[in-house]
Amino acid sequence: MLVFVCLCLGVLFFYSFILLFFYSLFFILYSLFFYSAGVVFFISFVFNFFGLG
């Protein structure tokens, strides 16, 4: 019984670790995408503002 509980806890921790890893990876990619989109938008806004675009 104790071995079963330890096994279940180990699997639970393993799955939560994988979930956390993928969640952080997704968050990093998401923020990078929005950062690059913001930079592109800002550059195009500046070019349009100064009449260069």
C-alpha positions in Angstrom: 0.0 0.0 0.0 2.8 2.4 0.9 4.7 1.6 -2.3 1.5 2.3 -4.3 1.0 5.7 -2.6 4.7 6.5 -3.2 4.3 5.5 -6.8 1.2 7.6 -7.3 2.9 10.6 -5.7 5.9 10.1 -7.9 3.8 10.0 -11.0 1.8 13.0 -9.9 5.0 15.0 -9.2 6.4 13.9 -12.6 3.3 14.9 -14.5 3.1 18.3 -12.7 6.8 18.9 -13.5 6.2 18.2 -17.2 3.1 20.4 -17.2 5.0 23.2 -15.5 7.9 22.9 -18.0 5.6 23.1 -21.0 3.6 25.9 -19.4 6.8 28.0 -18.9 8.0 27.2 -22.4 4.6 28.3 -23.8 4.7 31.4 -21.7 8.3 32.3 -22.9 7.3 31.7 -26.6 4.1 33.7 -26.1 5.9 36.7 -24.5 8.7 36.6 -27.2 6.1 36.6 -29.9 4.2 39.6 -28.4 7.5 41.4 -27.8 8.6 41.0 -31.4 5.2 42.0 -32.7 5.3 45.1 -30.4 8.8 46.0 -31.7 7.6 45.7 -35.3 4.5 47.7 -34.6 6.5 50.4 -32.9 9.1 50.6 -35.7 6.3 50.9 -38.3 4.5 53.5 -36.2 7.7 55.6 -35.9 8.4 55.3 -39.7 4.8 56.4 -40.5 5.0 59.2 -37.9 8.0 60.7 -39.5 6.7 60.1 -43.0 9.4 57.6 -44.0 7.1 54.6 -44.6 
